Amino acid sequence: MTMAAINFSEEQIRQAVRKALLEALPAGGREREKRKVVTNCALMTQILESIGNNCKTAIKVNVENNRLLGEFIRDLVKCVADKNVEAMILSNRLKFELNRPNREQSSSPTPAARVPERHSSSASRELADGRLQTGVLTESKVLALAKTNKRVVIGNKVVLTPLAKDRARTVGLEIVRQ
């Protein structure tokens, strides 16, 4: 059987790379395991459940007021003491989403949060044309643009986020500033 006939899944390739890296690192990766810190908090429990589910489930975060936001941040700092968790967050494998108990209320924005229809439709039209004159070019906009464009022209006032710039490079979308 030739090497070309063997098909490896992405997960098998990932596992082989991880194993090779662990063997290549000093102390065979044992030093890294010693630094592993497990905290006993609700967030770490959710993180471990998500990891156990191969990171397919998002971690629900309730940050509807300043106290809850502060608690989440303190718990997150404790969790990233575990270098494996930190790496999974930085690589965007762990997903976080807002915990919205009542979907009906959360799906309709409050009047103050609504964007005027003419503004959103003109912005959508610009994106469809591969142009953006104002606003922020985000990673999600880059992904949307990459589906139909190979190039996007942005105005001088457009803010380009670092994550959008990186994602554009990975999906092959050229960004040209006017």
Buried (B, 14 or more C-beta within 10 A) or exposed (E): EEEEEEEEEEEEEEEEEEEEEBEEEEEEBEEBEEEEEEBEBEBBEBBBEBBEEEBEBBBBBEBEEEEEEEBBEEBBEBBBBBEBBEEBBEEEEBEBEEBEEEEEEEEEEEEEEEEEEEEEEEBEEBBEEBBBBBBEBBBEBBBBBBEEBEEBBBBEEBEBBEEBBEBBEEBEBEBEEE
